[in-house]
């Protein structure tokens, strides 16, 4: 959520969760009322229903929804206060928010854990209030602080929703068990029990959808800030000549040094960077960092400097943007031709070949090597190998992991034969065992990378490997 968006909107969505949770609570109480008429043979079922009622009372998410709703209301009020750019107004909002939260327990129904709800809401609200009071003193940054305050509330609500979803899932499972137990009870009771199962399941589904949305929105904001605050890191994984054992290239792999979650792999955050608004600046950062490091290695070890391969997204291609960036970087860093390469996945070629053809041709004109990543997995026509000057194909890890399976051997042998006939290099990805390496060597594969040699590591670690190779 950006700073200029309406901060009140999330409140309505969270209140919708509270309404759905209330319906589930009502349905569950109906189970309890209908169970009054059970016969002696259904006493065990009545006991089981008491258990699910208790769990449902705490798991229908009414408690959590109340806390999340309070947090969202505090965030909305905080945003309005910040816009006034006065610490006085912000302080009043904070005080009112805390007072409202402390009285929350008295406003909740009897069957809700009021103390837990008060603590949950107070924790979220106090964080928002503290942020408002501190940042409202910086009036010139008011617009930015609105977004930060609302984000804190959204994160709290997301965590609350995830917790609620887990509890609701337990309640739904328990209600399902009750249905099996009450086989000798009245038809009305069995129907009511089924209603309880369905209603709690609906709440769980709603909570999970909302939690996913709330989780992604703050992550996008954090990722934008990561670019500004220098939190991104570049690691490199060596690519080895299978015959000589020499490091001939490295693959640049992005990481995120998150301030609270530690070092994150790309799978943990790149899926939220959809579209050119985030993919392009992140991709440019990766390319600029890789080019600068390639220049350092070139100056340090000369001709022994490894080629640096960089993965690019489909969103970076198709607008000639990447060609312009690379042309500038090659010149700025004094890189020799073919020292910086670009990897494109076969899936991207299968989906966007015509769109990216201009960029691929432009990169070839700059003498930038091209590689097809995840070769054999994208269901693409091999016509692209004829149309464009690719230099390498990379065998996907899924085929390497299957060695020495007959099918994997056949697929890898076919890829190597095709590449040899087209005079392309072949790199096997994800080599982890000596047996895989021995089989690849026997099949005639020229290059490989994987944990068998080196995990992705900072540039300093790779520099030590290169220095050791030069000294040896």
DOMI-214525 format. One record per residue (C-alpha): z, x, y; residue number from 0; residue in one letter. Coordinates in steps of 0.05 Angstrom, whole numbers, plus 5000, padded with zeros to 4 digits. Layout:
<nodes>
zz|xx|yy|k|r
Z|X|Y|NUM|a
...
</nodes>
This chain:
<nodes>
zz|xx|yy|k|r
5000|5000|5000|0|x
4981|5029|5068|1|x
5025|5026|5129|2|x
4983|4972|5164|3|x
4985|4921|5107|4|x
5029|4860|5109|5|x
5095|4881|5077|6|x
5116|4809|5062|7|x
5061|4796|5010|8|x
5097|4830|4951|9|x
5156|4784|4964|10|x
5117|4722|4944|11|x
5091|4756|4881|12|x
5161|4777|4860|13|x
5188|4707|4876|14|x
5134|4680|4829|15|x
5166|4723|4775|16|x
5234|4693|4792|17|x
5206|4622|4786|18|x
5175|4638|4718|19|x
5240|4669|4696|20|x
5278|4608|4718|21|x
5232|4564|4677|22|x
5247|4607|4617|23|x
5322|4601|4629|24|x
5315|4526|4634|25|x
5277|4523|4569|26|x
5329|4566|4535|27|x
5386|4521|4560|28|x
5348|4463|4530|29|x
5353|4498|4463|30|x
5428|4501|4472|31|x
5434|4427|4490|32|x
5390|4404|4432|33|x
5431|4445|4384|34|x
5493|4402|4397|35|x
5471|4352|4344|36|x
5463|4402|4288|37|x
5492|4383|4220|38|x
5540|4425|4179|39|x
5481|4457|4143|40|x
5454|4482|4210|41|x
5519|4515|4234|42|x
5490|4584|4219|43|x
5429|4567|4261|44|x
5474|4542|4317|45|x
5510|4609|4317|46|x
5443|4646|4319|47|x
5421|4602|4377|48|x
5485|4621|4415|49|x
5465|4694|4407|50|x
5394|4684|4432|51|x
5420|4641|4490|52|x
5466|4697|4512|53|x
5411|4749|4507|54|x
5361|4703|4541|55|x
5410|4692|4599|56|x
5409|4766|4614|57|x
5337|4777|4592|58|x
5299|4720|4625|59|x
5292|4768|4683|60|x
5326|4722|4733|61|x
5377|4776|4749|62|x
5324|4829|4757|63|x
5278|4783|4795|64|x
5334|4767|4844|65|x
5346|4842|4855|66|x
5272|4856|4863|67|x
5264|4798|4911|68|x
5322|4822|4953|69|x
5292|4891|4956|70|x
5225|4865|4978|71|x
5257|4822|5033|72|x
5296|4883|5058|73|x
5231|4924|5059|74|x
5195|4870|5098|75|x
5250|4864|5149|76|x
5254|4940|5153|77|x
5180|4945|5168|78|x
5187|4896|5226|79|x
5246|4935|5253|80|x
5208|5001|5250|81|x
5151|4971|5288|82|x
5198|4959|5346|83|x
5208|5035|5346|84|x
5283|5029|5362|85|x
5339|5056|5320|86|x
5383|4999|5345|87|x
5340|4945|5314|88|x
5333|4985|5250|89|x
5408|4992|5244|90|x
5417|4917|5252|91|x
5367|4904|5197|92|x
5401|4954|5151|93|x
5470|4923|5164|94|x
5444|4853|5153|95|x
5408|4874|5089|96|x
5470|4906|5059|97|x
5512|4845|5078|98|x
5462|4798|5046|99|x
5460|4840|4983|100|x
5536|4841|4977|101|x
5537|4765|4980|102|x
5481|4759|4929|103|x
5528|4752|4871|104|x
5557|4688|4899|105|x
5489|4655|4905|106|x
5466|4667|4834|107|x
5474|4615|4778|108|x
5534|4622|4733|109|x
5495|4647|4673|110|x
5468|4708|4711|111|x
5504|4775|4710|112|x
5521|4774|4783|113|x
5555|4841|4788|114|x
5496|4876|4755|115|x
5448|4839|4802|116|x
5489|4859|4863|117|x
5491|4932|4842|118|x
5416|4934|4827|119|x
5398|4901|4894|120|x
5448|4942|4933|121|x
5420|5007|4905|122|x
5349|4989|4924|123|x
5369|4960|4991|124|x
5413|5019|5011|125|x
5355|5067|4998|126|x
5309|5025|5041|127|x
5362|5018|5095|128|x
5378|5092|5097|129|x
5304|5108|5103|130|x
5296|5058|5160|131|x
5355|5084|5200|132|x
5335|5156|5193|133|x
5261|5147|5208|134|x
5266|5096|5263|135|x
5293|5151|5308|136|x
5223|5183|5304|137|x
5186|5128|5342|138|x
5120|5166|5343|139|x
5118|5163|5267|140|x
5136|5090|5261|141|x
5071|5067|5229|142|x
5076|5119|5173|143|x
5148|5101|5159|144|x
5132|5028|5148|145|x
5091|5047|5088|146|x
5146|5092|5061|147|x
5200|5039|5067|148|x
5158|4987|5032|149|x
5139|5037|4978|150|x
5213|5049|4962|151|x
5223|4975|4952|152|x
5161|4971|4908|153|x
5184|5028|4865|154|x
5252|4995|4856|155|x
5219|4929|4838|156|x
5173|4964|4788|157|x
5232|4996|4753|158|x
5269|4930|4752|159|x
5208|4894|4724|160|x
5199|4945|4669|161|x
5272|4939|4650|162|x
5267|4863|4650|163|x
5205|4865|4607|164|x
5241|4905|4554|165|x
5300|4857|4554|166|x
5255|4796|4551|167|x
5218|4825|4492|168|x
5284|4831|4454|169|x
5302|4760|4472|170|x
5235|4734|4449|171|x
5242|4770|4382|172|x
5312|4742|4373|173|x
5287|4672|4390|174|x
5234|4681|4337|175|x
5287|4696|4286|176|x
5324|4633|4306|177|x
5262|4592|4290|178|x
5265|4618|4219|179|x
5340|4605|4212|180|x
5338|4532|4234|181|x
5292|4508|4179|182|x
5343|4455|4158|183|x
5359|4431|4229|184|x
5329|4374|4268|185|x
5256|4373|4289|186|x
5277|4370|4362|187|x
5316|4435|4356|188|x
5258|4471|4323|189|x
5210|4449|4378|190|x
5259|4471|4431|191|x
5267|4539|4398|192|x
5191|4547|4398|193|x
5190|4530|4472|194|x
5241|4584|4485|195|x
5199|4635|4448|196|x
5137|4617|4487|197|x
5171|4615|4555|198|x
5204|4683|4546|199|x
5138|4711|4523|200|x
5104|4685|4586|201|x
5157|4718|4629|202|x
5149|4784|4592|203|x
5073|4782|4601|204|x
5080|4766|4676|205|x
5132|4821|4685|206|x
5089|4873|4649|207|x
5027|4857|4691|208|x
5067|4860|4755|209|x
5103|4923|4735|210|x
5036|4957|4720|211|x
5010|4938|4789|212|x
5074|4961|4824|213|x
5074|5027|4786|214|x
5002|5043|4804|215|x
5008|5026|4878|216|x
5064|5076|4894|217|x
5030|5128|4850|218|x
4966|5124|4892|219|x
5008|5133|4955|220|x
5043|5193|4925|221|x
4978|5223|4903|222|x
4951|5219|4973|223|x
5013|5254|4999|224|x
5007|5306|4944|225|x
4941|5329|4976|226|x
4974|5335|5044|227|x
5038|5368|5019|228|x
5005|5421|4974|229|x
5033|5392|4910|230|x
4970|5401|4869|231|x
4964|5462|4823|232|x
4905|5495|4788|233|x
4913|5522|4718|234|x
4860|5559|4678|235|x
4845|5563|4604|236|x
4806|5624|4579|237|x
4741|5617|4540|238|x
4731|5672|4488|239|x
4671|5704|4456|240|x
4685|5690|4383|241|x
4652|5754|4360|242|x
4683|5805|4408|243|x
4746|5768|4428|244|x
4732|5781|4502|245|x
4749|5730|4557|246|x
4681|5710|4585|247|x
4699|5648|4625|248|x
4756|5602|4644|249|x
4760|5527|4654|250|x
4797|5502|4716|251|x
4846|5446|4701|252|x
4885|5409|4754|253|x
4960|5396|4751|254|x
5008|5359|4797|255|x
5075|5390|4814|256|x
5110|5324|4827|257|x
5174|5331|4868|258|x
5215|5290|4819|259|x
5175|5284|4754|260|x
5157|5357|4745|261|x
5089|5386|4726|262|x
5042|5329|4708|263|x
4977|5336|4668|264|x
4914|5302|4695|265|x
4920|5245|4645|266|x
4984|5223|4681|267|x
4952|5212|4748|268|x
4876|5219|4752|269|x
4864|5149|4724|270|x
4893|5119|4789|271|x
4846|5162|4832|272|x
4789|5114|4825|273|x
4731|5115|4874|274|x
4709|5168|4924|275|x
4768|5156|4971|276|x
4813|5198|4925|277|x
4767|5229|4874|278|x
4724|5264|4925|279|x
4780|5299|4964|280|x
4816|5318|4899|281|x
4751|5343|4870|282|x
4736|5383|4933|283|x
4806|5414|4929|284|x
4794|5434|4856|285|x
4727|5465|4873|286|x
4752|5502|4934|287|x
4812|5530|4896|288|x
4769|5551|4837|289|x
4717|5585|4882|290|x
4772|5623|4919|291|x
4802|5647|4854|292|x
4734|5666|4826|293|x
4725|5709|4888|294|x
4792|5744|4877|295|x
4775|5760|4804|296|x
4706|5784|4824|297|x
4737|5833|4874|298|x
4791|5855|4825|299|x
4751|5868|4761|300|x
4679|5867|4783|301|x
4628|5849|4730|302|x
4683|5833|4681|303|x
4705|5774|4723|304|x
4701|5710|4682|305|x
4656|5652|4701|306|x
4698|5594|4727|307|x
4679|5525|4701|308|x
4700|5463|4740|309|x
4698|5392|4715|310|x
4668|5341|4763|311|x
4674|5266|4764|312|x
4617|5217|4768|313|x
4644|5196|4836|314|x
4630|5266|4862|315|x
4557|5262|4842|316|x
4499|5222|4867|317|x
4508|5233|4942|318|x
4488|5307|4948|319|x
4559|5318|4972|320|x
4576|5366|4916|321|x
4514|5408|4928|322|x
4533|5419|5000|323|x
4605|5436|4982|324|x
4584|5487|4930|325|x
4532|5519|4975|326|x
4586|5531|5028|327|x
4638|5556|4978|328|x
4590|5606|4945|329|x
4575|5635|5013|330|x
4646|5634|5040|331|x
4674|5670|4979|332|x
4617|5719|4970|333|x
4607|5697|4898|334|x
4551|5728|4858|335|x
4501|5679|4827|336|x
4524|5640|4766|337|x
4597|5658|4774|338|x
4619|5586|4786|339|x
4596|5532|4739|340|x
4599|5455|4736|341|x
4617|5413|4674|342|x
4592|5342|4668|343|x
4613|5297|4610|344|x
4560|5267|4566|345|x
4588|5198|4582|346|x
4574|5208|4655|347|x
4502|5228|4639|348|x
4495|5167|4594|349|x
4517|5120|4649|350|x
4492|5151|4713|351|x
4435|5198|4696|352|x
4386|5173|4749|353|x
4440|5171|4802|354|x
4462|5243|4791|355|x
4394|5274|4777|356|x
4385|5297|4849|357|x
4452|5333|4848|358|x
4438|5366|4781|359|x
4371|5391|4807|360|x
4405|5416|4871|361|x
4458|5454|4833|362|x
4405|5488|4791|363|x
4370|5510|4854|364|x
4436|5543|4876|365|x
4438|5579|4809|366|x
4502|5541|4791|367|x
4508|5539|4714|368|x
4512|5470|4684|369|x
4549|5450|4620|370|x
4552|5385|4581|371|x
4625|5371|4565|372|x
4647|5329|4504|373|x
4578|5337|4474|374|x
4564|5287|4418|375|x
4612|5233|4443|376|x
4574|5198|4499|377|x
4516|5163|4463|378|x
4468|5192|4514|379|x
4394|5204|4504|380|x
4381|5278|4494|381|x
4325|5272|4544|382|x
4372|5301|4597|383|x
4370|5367|4560|384|x
4295|5369|4572|385|x
4298|5346|4645|386|x
4352|5391|4671|387|x
4369|5465|4663|388|x
4435|5462|4626|389|x
4465|5528|4604|390|x
4519|5506|4554|391|x
4543|5449|4511|392|x
4616|5441|4494|393|x
4634|5412|4426|394|x
4688|5359|4434|395|x
4757|5372|4405|396|x
4751|5312|4359|397|x
4698|5347|4318|398|x
4735|5414|4317|399|x
4799|5380|4293|400|x
4762|5352|4234|401|x
4743|5420|4205|402|x
4731|5435|4149|403|x
4715|5361|4136|404|x
4643|5352|4111|405|x
4623|5305|4167|406|x
4652|5350|4221|407|x
4617|5411|4191|408|x
4551|5373|4191|409|x
4558|5350|4263|410|x
4578|5418|4290|411|x
4523|5453|4250|412|x
4472|5404|4280|413|x
4498|5416|4351|414|x
4494|5492|4342|415|x
4424|5488|4313|416|x
4400|5444|4370|417|x
4432|5489|4422|418|x
4403|5552|4391|419|x
4333|5522|4392|420|x
4342|5505|4466|421|x
4374|5573|4481|422|x
4440|5541|4503|423|x
4509|5571|4494|424|x
4558|5532|4450|425|x
4633|5528|4466|426|x
4681|5495|4417|427|x
4740|5461|4452|428|x
4811|5453|4428|429|x
4813|5507|4375|430|x
4885|5509|4350|431|x
4884|5542|4281|432|x
4856|5605|4249|433|x
4821|5562|4197|434|x
4783|5525|4251|435|x
4764|5591|4283|436|x
4740|5621|4218|437|x
4697|5560|4203|438|x
4667|5560|4272|439|x
4650|5634|4266|440|x
4617|5621|4199|441|x
4576|5565|4229|442|x
4551|5610|4284|443|x
4589|5582|4343|444|x
4589|5633|4400|445|x
4649|5614|4443|446|x
4714|5577|4439|447|x
4777|5558|4477|448|x
4843|5528|4455|449|x
4917|5536|4442|450|x
4903|5587|4387|451|x
4893|5638|4443|452|x
4922|5610|4508|453|x
4946|5546|4537|454|x
4924|5529|4608|455|x
4963|5574|4655|456|x
4968|5594|4728|457|x
4918|5644|4756|458|x
4970|5700|4754|459|x
4975|5694|4678|460|x
4900|5698|4670|461|x
4898|5757|4717|462|x
4946|5794|4672|463|x
4900|5780|4613|464|x
4840|5808|4651|465|x
4878|5870|4674|466|x
4901|5883|4603|467|x
4829|5877|4579|468|x
4805|5926|4632|469|x
4860|5976|4616|470|x
4845|5971|4542|471|x
</nodes>
